[in-house]
Structures are given as C-alpha cells and as structure tokens.
Amino acid sequence: MSFDKFINENTIINEGIEDKGIFKAVVMAGVPGSGKAQPLSSKILTENGWMSMGDIEVGMKIITPENKLSSVIQIHPQGMKEVYKVTTLDGRETRCTIEHLWKVHGVKRTSITRESGCRGSERIWSIETTEDLIKGFENGKISTRCHIPTNVPIEFKEKYDKLPIDPYILGVLLGDGCITTNSPGITSADDEIINKIDDSLLENHYVNKRKQKYSYSLVSKGLPNGENKYTTYLKESGLLGKKSYEKHIPEEYKNSSIKDRILLLQGLFDTDGSVSPMAQIYFYSTSKQLIDDVSYIILSLGDIPFTKKKEGFYKKDGVKVKCKDCYTITIQTHTPEKYFSLQRKIDRASNPSLQKRNTNHNLRNKIVSIIPDGKEECKCITINDPEGLYLTDNFIVTHNSYILNKIKSGSIEPRVVNVDRFTEFLNIHDIASVYDRSKQLTKNQLVQYFNGVLPLFIDTTGVNTERLKIRLNILDKLGYDYAMVFVNTSLETALERASKRERQVDPEIIKVYYDRLQKYKNDVKGFFSFSMEINNDKDELTDEVVTKAFKRVSYFYDAPIENPIGQEYFELMREHNWKYLSPEIMDLNTIKTLVSRWF
C-alpha cells in the first residue's frame, strides 16, 4: 500500500456532524509487550496453509483479508469456553466465543446531511460482539442486516515450481472430460476450447480427433514405453477411473497461484458453466466434492458462491427413478468475465448493461444464525496488523480484536494515532533513522483528524507525564474530551513478549518504561475524567475483562461532549452545517501550531 492510499483510507472529513464520538479521544498506554488480544477458535489461514488454532505459535505469519502477511506476536490460552456456531447466508460456518467481535455492516446507523441539505441516516460498518448479534437476531433488529466483509484474491505461498499439467486442461478434463480409461478424452463442440488445449499441451503430446463427433483424446508420441503424462498424473492424483460424480480438484491446484486458479476455473466454466441473460454465473456438477473444491477456489478469489442441491431423478413408465443429485453454484462477483476464456461467454458476462446487478452489488456475505455449539479449549492470538482482521474457516473474515481494536466503539470508528504505523512506509529495520520522519507524518495526520473533529484512539507506550500534559492541553484547546486505558503486565511477561516482536526493543528501555508506568500511573489517572486499567499478564486477559473495557470505552465515545470549547464548536458547526473546523472557528495554521508541540 502506498503512503497516499494509507492516508486516504483514514477519512479526514467527518461524514456526519451529528455522529457520536466527535471531540472524543482515548489514550491507551502500556509497556512494550503488554499486548492486545482476543480469543478465537477454529482454523486460521497462514502463509503455509490452513492451521488449527492449537498449532499457531508466536512468529507465524497469518494471511489477512487484504492478502498481506501479519505476524503472530502473542498467544493467550483461555481454557474451556462455551462456543457458538456462526452460519452465513452462503452456508459457511465457523465457531467463536460469546465475546468475540465481528466487523459488520448494517447493524448501526449514523446521521448524515445530504447534498440537498436534508438530514438522514445511513448504515455503517461497526464492531459488534457475538452476544450483541445474538440479541439483535432475537429482537428482530438485524435479521437481514448483518453483513461481513470479504477478502481480496489470496496469493498462496508457492509450494510447487510448476504444476504437473496445465490448469486449464485439467479444468476441461474435470468438466467435459472422460478420465475412466488410460487415454483421457474430451467431448466438446467448441473449436476454441480444443485450440486452447492444443496450445497448452506438454511436449510430445497432442490432441487426437476420434471418429465420434466432437470427441477427442490426449495422446503421446515418442515417449519411453508409450507413457502418457496426462494419464500418469490422473493416476497419481487419484482421478483416473473416476466417474463424473466422483471427480475432485487436487490440493496443489486448489492452492496454486491466482493466475493458475483462474485458468483452472476457466476450463471448468467453459465446459460446465453458463452465463444467464443478466450475466449471472452458474456451474453444475453431480460431484459434491468437486462443487466444494470449486467453491473453495471462488472464495479464495474474493467472490461468493451459493450452492443449491437438486434431487436427481427420471421417469420410466411413469415411475420416478432416483439418479445422481445435481449441484449448482451461483456466483456473486464484480468480475464475472474472469471465469471464462470462451469469447461468447466472456462477451455475455462482461456486457455492462447485463452485469449492472453484479457491479452495483457490494460483495458482502451475511450472518444468518448464531447457535450454541458446546464447549471447547480456546486461546487468543495477537497479530500486528492495524486492521485486526484475518481469515478463519472457509475464508470467513473475522476480527483479531486485540485491545486497541476491541475497546474501540462498536458504532464508531475512531482514527488510530500511532507513530509506529508509518514504519510500513519507511525502513523498519533502521527505526532510528526514520523516527523523525514518522513523527512528522503523524503530525500531518493529526492536523487532518483534528480539522475533521474525528474521534481518536491514541496508542502510545509508557507514561511520560510532562509529554502527556502537553498533549492533553492540545486536546483541551481543540475542544476534546479524553479518557485513558492502561494496559499493564508483569515485567517478566513484558520482556518475554517484546523479545518476540519484529522490531526489537532494548530490555533496559522496557524496564525504564515499566518502572515509570508503575510509579506514575495513579497520578496520571487524575488527568482524566475516565480511566481504567487492564491486566494482560499470562492468562489474566479473559474475554470478560476485554469485553468490559470495550463497553466502557464505547460508552465514553457515545456520551455528550463535556468540554465547553467542544460544545461551543459543535453548536457552531451544526448551525452552519459544517463537517470540519472551519476558519470561522479555528484556521488550519492554528491547528498546525498546536500539533507542532505533540512530540
């Protein structure tokens, strides 16, 4: 991600002047290694594939929905917990605890002022606990409005230098191919498919036209003992001899590169797929395993498959005779044309007037049920991704919910202020040389945030009372209310966790921070109208503790503005329908002057 994109994704203008949370700031302080975690269960997608939570260790790389790698920096065993099964509209399932957080759209609304000047509201993204979602389903408030985000196409770590056979050819063989004999056959009336296969064949292999109309076989010439490498691979992968209802996609193809996965699907959809007059994509098969494998790849590409089962039967002499069931996948996607290489199907799928429904529809799955599902040994992990999102069972996007994210308001998205975030755009391995630049970038960001009177979450390390007083004075003059959260732990635990972070911190510095925090924390609490302390030592950071903090901070963001300056600014902004601190209230240079004292 470029720096400009990073800044742009952090909104600098308040979207609704009546939004709760404006003129509010929460300061979180703690020693390095104090940690920010939330418990999960089920499987997690890592750079080396899917792993169960029980096998996750500190230092492992987790894949995020944005196709980035994020390190596991902490692990917290939670013991036996009651778990709940969460089911989405497309039939996917995962399991989590009652306190687990979800990023959802549609549960909360925010006030807006439209271009016409009329006031209204719109649904927004918010962070909700499983418990809150259950209550919403019970009272009917969110029965149809509990959408969760999807992932971008995921690039798996390459395990193979080269796939054994071309993925498009394998797709055609799984679609319209006959693989029950030693000579793989294809039935197709499309010369375009046959020509594409012919261009992608292995050396010493060619397409042989059979006597039957539209029938072809893949044969070899000039290889020792007449070997046919397509037959060899089909045998090695357990596909040779399989009938249509027994077919599957080998693991190395399911987890191949994005390009190869798309080629595989094109082979399948050119043969057994179709496009409706409204550019809706369908795929058909009598093999439940093949349907599951195709759905897996579709999900890995960031699209959403919906599967339906149709009972298979035919009538003989008026009697209903059972046969193989047929399964149909319908795909929700913004790019339907990528599923085909046949030009006639691409033309229909990519016609703008036909696929309007696809391009206008946001790709969001929806939670449709949450039910108790027994007890299970659980543990939490902390990853170092600022969004706190990663992929669990069946590519469901879930919330890491470390403390910094979890205690943010469920209906408000405060902007995070943390100088370390800019090391992504600088040189993290030479932090001393870039720290001044990181501070300047943070100041620039703060100016925009203050100008938009946005809610803030200030993530810091240690307690420097003099520096803290300066920052609180700045917040005061800008009309902000402020609260504090201490994240504490034992020195031993802090040293252990800090040693496992990507950016190493001198143990002596940690000891200084730790001593300072313990010495001054009670004095500092007097600076704030609201403060609380969370102990994150070993197994003490339970779901209940963090959820309590989440609710208290959420209440702070929701509360009316108490700062007299903020109250005055707010009334002026509302009266004039402004979405930021206009020059009539405070000019940008004044804000820059105040922020210049931040560090």
Secondary structure, 3 states (H helix, E strand, C coil): CCHHHHHHHCCCCCCCCCCCCCCEEEEEEECCCCCCCEEECCEEEECCEEEEHHHCCCCCEEECCCCCEEEEEEEEEEEEEEEEEEEECCCCEEEEECCCEEEEEEEEEEEEECCCCCEEEEEEEEEEEHHHHHHHHHHCCCCCCCEECCCCCCCCCCCCCCCCCCHHHHHHHHHHEECCCCCCEEECCCHHHHHHHHHCCCCCEEEEECCCCCEEEEEECCCHHHCCHHHHHHHHCCCCCCCHHHCCCCHHHHCCCHHHHHHHHHHHHHHHEEECCCCCEEEEECCHHHHHHHHHHHHHCCCEEEEEEECCEEEECCEEEECCCEEEEEEECCCHHHHCCCHHHHHHHHCCCCCHHHHHCCCCEEEEEEEEEEEEEEEEEEECCCCCEEEEHHHEEEECCCHHHHCCCCCCCCEEECHHHHHHCCCHHHHHHHHHHHHHHHHHHHHHHHHCCCCEEEECCCCCHHHHHHHHHHHHHCCCEEEEEEEECCHHHHHHHHCCCCCCCCHHHHHHHHHHHHHHHHHHHCCCCCEEEEECCCCCCCHHHHHHHHHHHHHHHHCCCCCHHHHHHHHHHHHHCCCCCCCCCCCHHHHHHHHCCCC
